[in-house]
Amino acid sequence: FADVATPVKFSDTIAITDTNTQTSTGAISTTTNITFISDVDGGGACTLAAGVDGQIKIVIMISNSGGHTLSINSSSTIANTTTFTAAGHSATLLYTNSKWYFIGGTATVS
């Protein structure tokens, strides 16, 4: 799209695919576009490794029947801690200047 003149009009659906599901604390994949958090087996922290400049990562908590809090944090790759406590919480992150930045969603950022 770098050479597409603006304005650009999309007349059909744009789909973001390539997902994985996170069910515990640990590393969140940077190789998929979307990570679903589903019924994590306990609360705690997840990490997100460095991405590629301009990369967008979407994280969505789709189920939390155990009521666990899950945070994404790492001082070396994430600008702020992003916390998920309930189904429906989401975060859209952008990787730039060597960090992931929260650019939208309903998760708590601190």
N, C-alpha and C positions, 0 to 999 in steps of 0.2 A: 503494500500500500504506500510505500514511500514516494512513489512517483504518481500517485493518483491525485488529480486536481481536486481542490475543495470547492464547493461542498460536495460531500459524498452522500448518496442516498442508498440505503439498504431497503430492498423491497421484499425481503424474505427473512426467515428466522436465522439468527446467528446462534450456533450451538457451541458451547465450551464442553469438551468431552475429556476423557482420560482422567479417571478418578481412582481413588483408593480409600479404604476405610481404616481409621485408627480406633483401636479398642483398649489401649493402655497408654501409659506415659511412655516417653521415648522420643526418638527422632521422627519428625514428620517429613514425608517424602518431598523433595523439590523437583522430582521428575514427572509428577502429575500436576494437572491444572487445578484440580479440586480434591481436597481431603475431607471426608465425612468423619465426624467423631460420633461413635455409636456405643452407648452403654459401656463407658470405660470401666475397667475393673477396680479402679481406685483413683483418688484425687492425686494431684501432683503436677509436675512440670513436663512440658515437651520442649524440644529444641527444633530449630529450623536452620539448617546449614545455609551458607551463602548461596545466593542465586546468581542469575545473569542480569546485568544491568538492563532495566526495563521490564523484567519478568513480573508477572502478576500471579499471585497464589490466592486461592479462595479456600477458606476453612469454614465448615458448617457443622454445628452440633445437631445431629438429626434425632438423637435419642439419649436420654440421661435418666433412666429409670432408677439408678442407684443414687442419684443426687450428688454426684461427685463434681468437684471443681477441677478444671484442667486449664493450665496456663501455658502460653507459649512465651518463653523468655530465654535470652542469651545475650549477655552484654556485648559480645563480639559481633553478632550478626543481626540483632533485632533492636530497633530504636526504643521501643516501649514494650512492657509486658501486656499481653492480650489475654483476657480471662473469659472462659466459657463456663456458665453455671446451669444453663437450662437448654432444653431442646429449642431450636429456632435461633439460637445465638450464632452469629456469623462474623467473619472478618475477611475483608479483601485487603491484601497486602501488596505493596509495590517494592521491588528491590532496586535501590539506587544509592549511589554514594556509599557502597559497601555495607548497607543495612536494609532490613525489611521495615517498611513504614506502613502503618495502618491507614488506609485511605477510605474505608467505609465499612459499614456493618453494624451489628447490634451487640457485639461482645464488648466487655469493659476494657478500656485502655488506661494504663497508669504508668 
